[in-house]
């Protein structure tokens, strides 16, 4: 049986198209690249200042000084480029990165995202999420639908400190895929076959519209 995180990662990998510029955040997003079809040319961008790179390169291969935002070793690929951090963030803030894929603590029906601080817990670092949400035309959120205690992460109004207001465009969970915008809220557009619509609605603490063209997700591997 594959994990919730793997099914989410595999689904996002299927949906990102050949030739797109994408920035991946911490958590589930960082597990997505290994699931890409090798025929796709996806241009990865990372805040420290690299475009088009390979991940998970062992340090013993000699890439001791090339790290991504999560301090993982990376290697340059053909067509890759390096730049300073101001130039990297100029790409992000200027709208030149088509998609960012982020993890989240909460997303609400107003397309707000909270992903940098849990109330009552020490803050670590905000990172580049605020810039990515503000600058990227498409903000995709990947997260399990509930917390470890069973509380829904898709809510009507975020109770956690916000990262960005009205910027999320899609939410990927182990239940299915949702669009979201400040006007219409959440709409379920695809669902995994092992969850019924009623089961999905029970795990979301917000109104959810059901697309008339609701699709069943096939990620190409057995779910159980």
HELIX and SHEET records of a PDB file:
HELIX    1   1 UNK A    4  UNK A   15  1                                  12    
HELIX    2   2 UNK A   27  UNK A   31  5                                   5    
HELIX    3   3 UNK A   33  UNK A   35  5                                   3    
HELIX    4   4 UNK A   59  UNK A   61  5                                   3    
HELIX    5   5 UNK A   85  UNK A   93  1                                   9    
HELIX    6   6 UNK A  129  UNK A  135  1                                   7    
HELIX    7   7 UNK A  197  UNK A  202  1                                   6    
SHEET    1   A10 UNK A  74  UNK A  82  0                                        
SHEET    2   A10 UNK A  50  UNK A  55 -1                                        
SHEET    3   A10 UNK A  43  UNK A  46 -1                                        
SHEET    4   A10 UNK A  21  UNK A  24  1                                        
SHEET    5   A10 UNK A  99  UNK A 103  1                                        
SHEET    6   A10 UNK A 138  UNK A 142  1                                        
SHEET    7   A10 UNK A 170  UNK A 172  1                                        
SHEET    8   A10 UNK A 176  UNK A 181 -1                                        
SHEET    9   A10 UNK A 185  UNK A 192 -1                                        
SHEET   10   A10 UNK A 208  UNK A 217  1                                        
SHEET    1   B 3 UNK A 113  UNK A 114  0                                        
SHEET    2   B 3 UNK A 106  UNK A 108 -1                                        
SHEET    3   B 3 UNK A 154  UNK A 155  1                                        
END                                                                             
